Amino acid sequence: MTDQVAMPAPGSSAPAPSSGWGAEFRDSFALAWPLIIAQLASNMLFTTDVVLMGWLGPKYLAAGTLAGAFLIPFQLTGVGIVSAVAPLVAQARGRGDIKAVRRYVRQGFWMAIAVATILVPIVLSMKPVYLALGQDPEVVEIAQGYMVYGFWMLYPVLGMMVLRAFLSAFAATRIILVVTLVGVVVNAALAYVLIFGHFGFPRLELRGAAIATGLVNLMMFGALLAYVLTERKLKRFHVLVRFFKPDWPRFFEILKVGLPIGITVSAEVGLFSVAAMLMGLLGTNETAAHAVALQLSATAFMVPLGLGMAATVRVGLAYGRGDAEAVRKAAWAAVVLGVGFMTLTASLFIIMPHTLVSIFLDARDPANADALMLAASYLMVAGLFQIADGAQVVAAHSLRGLSDTRIPSLLAIFGYWFVGLPVAYVLAFVLDMRGVGVWLGLATGLAFVAVLLLSRFAMRERLGLLKGISK
């Protein structure tokens, strides 16, 4: 089999270019909606664990929160690195390069194993880090129990990202949704049994939550892999053939594209961690209100994130087949859909903030009055935050479809840490705007990044980002 096939086999070739904007909007949404729901469902995995941990008591909930706060940023960084497989597979499919598709997927698995192996000793170092930071030793010990039993979940989690990238490039996103939804249900049942020791199982408490989540991630990885290996249009790629044969050029290409994505994710997660710390300096009510507003914003964010993932694939397909016009339509259609949705949620945040925050805080309890008022005020500011966040995430993913990640990463870091964070500090503490100032700072940083990334995509030809497309 040659590297460049003249006539790709049925099911492997890229779809024909969209005939117009209406078709592009339709195709983008069709690809994105299962990813959007799958992202929302994925968040439910840890949310379910948090609820069950809360049933154990405050001490266990605090320990689970500490474990998650340490594990998840590293996990997301690894996911960012491995996500480079998506644009590279899409571009290869656009070119009709079957062998490259297989090699990118295979080396994606190599990258997932390598990154997880690097992250394991880091996440296992949680206990001395937290003790050095003055955390309660008893709570830290319980959190360490979760990590010792759950660190290995990094391998199936990152492996799933490779399979999701492959499946998305072939518009097979519904299987991702089905497997994720089943995983949420199984995780809830298994965690309940193992945490509390029902049906003859030992009571494992937080260790049970870690084991359940790890096993469910392994199950979801196995289900997606089985689908890839048996589905008629996908099994022809033989993604595990000669698995142990190295392909260093493609391995390092994944690293070149993916490492800036991972760094960007780390920078963004770090920004929000620092924002939470700033809120902690302002008081308990501010911190609680911030958590509520952030949860609502994060839930809405899943929609433009899913659209961004779809944009990566559709831009990559168009770029791979050398269709500059399709590149333009794929990106701007996703931007319009993403910003349009976030404009809708921003309107809801501004019009009915008290109703929304009351979902999380009991408005009938007088003790919640201050936190409710603060959360409502933060949510109104989050309306601006929403639109900027939707624009920047879709723009970033569109650029990833062109394998353009290094400069966008630098722009994002600058916008987050050298624009957003200083503005947040000055507004909150110097101008005494307190929590509203923190949220305005976050919105400013995200808006700054959104403008830069959208401008970069608009100037893609002038900047040489379409160098693979002949005019």
Secondary structure, DSSP 8 states (H G I E B T S, - for coil): --SS-SS--TTTS-----SSHHHHHHHHHHHHHHHHHHHHHHHHHHHHHHHHHHHH-HHHHHHHHHHHHHHHHHHHHHHHHHTTHHHHHHHHHHHT-HHHHHHHHHHHHHHHHHHHHHHHHHHTTHHHHHHHTT--HHHHHHHHHHHHHHGGGHHHHHHHHHHHHHHHHTT--HHHHHHHHHHHHHHHHHHHHHHHT-TT----THHHHHHHHHHHHHHHHHHHHHHHHHSHHHHTT-TTTTTTS--HHHHHHHHHHHHHHHHHHHHHHHHHHHHHHHHHHH-HHHHHHHHHHHHHHHHHHHHHHHHHHHHHHHHHHHHHTT-HHHHHHHHHHHHHHHHHHHHHHHHHHHHSHHHHHTTTS-TT-GGGHHHHHHHHHHHHHHHHHHHHHHHHHHHHHHHHTTT--HHHHHHHHIIIIIIIHHHHHIIIIIS--HHHHHHHHHHHHHHHHHHHHHHHHHTTTTTTTTTTS--
